[in-house]
Amino acid sequence: MTMTKTIRALGLFSGGLDSMLAAAALRAQGIDVTLVCFVTPFFGATRARESAAHLSLPLMEVDITGKYLPLIYDPPHGFGRGHNPCIDCHTLMLREAGALMAAAGFDFLFTGEVLGQRPMSQNRGSLNLIARESGFADLLLRPLSAKSLKSTEPEVRGWVDRERLLNLSGRGRKRQLALAEAYGITRFPAPAGGCRLTDPRYSVRLKELLGHVQEAT
């Protein structure tokens, strides 16, 4: 009798609806899904814990503060409208997730990113840039927009059925809400604007502080 290998995926998980849907979409294909939430002083794990519990999926929490703080001074790809280094933040998290993937024997990574949903970090160019600079572009899947993006290794190798993935784009929520109902997801947080670094008032105060402190703690 031939034994079929169980495919294992590690997903970057904020606890928002998109990340919940990405995890649910892969689990529906029989993939063994584990979630990871990265923590800094600007975004925590509370929402991720609650959403992972609702999905009954295991969640790892990893504090990346030490590697993140340099980005609030001089991120290679600049800031968004606030003091948010989104491109470099996402790249850092994917690198860290990739190291976890390799160490724990997962087959690929996934995120809940949606093409065109956020102007700085989720346009096509930024998604490609982040994937490439993370070092794990071939093993990164974005299930919610996969059919609008180039196929990656999990699809090419048949670990994931591309036809059962999605082609979401833009900032609308109707399709996400319909998918939540289909997957039995009844509790999820309201859409948020991003982490604390996207808050205009907080950003102004932080920039003032960093002008006087050479190395923030």
Helices and strands as residue ranges (DSSP letters): E 8-12, H 17-27, E 32-39, H 46-55, E 59-63, H 65-68, G 69-72, H 86-104, E 108-110, H 124-134, G 137-139, E 140-141, G 146-148, H 153-156, G 162-164, H 174-182, G 196-198, H 200-210
